[in-house]
Amino acid sequence: MSEREGDRASGREPDDRGPGETLFAFVRHWARVSWASGPEASARGRMVLVTEAVHALEARGIDPTVNAVAAEIGVDQSGASRMVKTAVDAGYLVMRPAESDRRRRQASITRAGRVLLDQAHDWQERVFDRLADGWSEGRRQEFRLAMSELMQRSDEVDVRRA
């Protein structure tokens, strides 16, 4: 059942949603869309996901260990381990001793991984441009800032206690 069919079954229109319900419908929508293009696109999407997770952790000064990657993308340690291994085998990541503790191993992005991220980011911008066709530059910036603020706040607020 699609999101719209679910809304109709409950007697609610998408425009009747509150902002929280809309946010989570948005998350479910993009989780579904990103994997819907077939096995090859799904595999590439997972490569981008794990490589982007390593990139994000590095940007925040966090050692990108398998456990940190698992937490970043919301999967268990064994799932993250498989994803990291696949990205290493594909040449997008390498494993090396962690900077903070040489007994631990952390992932780092290879040159091929940086190319993968650049291509993914270019694609993401093209998709956004198509989706936001007709939006003013101000609306685009407001959307970007609002999404960035929500992500930052989600790191600061314990949503389990909401």
Number of C-alpha atoms within 10 A of each C-alpha: 7 8 13 12 12 13 16 12 11 9 10 13 13 15 9 11 13 9 10 9 12 14 14 11 15 13 12 12 13 12 11 11 10 13 16 11 11 9 10 10 13 14 15 14 16 18 23 21 19 25 26 22 19 26 21 15 16 15 10 9 9 16 23 23 23 26 16 18 31 21 14 18 14 11 13 13 15 12 14 22 18 12 21 26 18 17 24 20 11 13 14 25 25 18 17 14 14 16 12 11 10 10 9 14 18 23 26 21 22 15 12 13 23 16 13 19 20 13 13 17 14 12 12 12 12 12 12 12 13 10 10 13 10 10 11 10 10 9 12 16 12 12 12 12 12 12 13 12 12 13 11 11 12 11 10 9 10 9 9 5 5 5
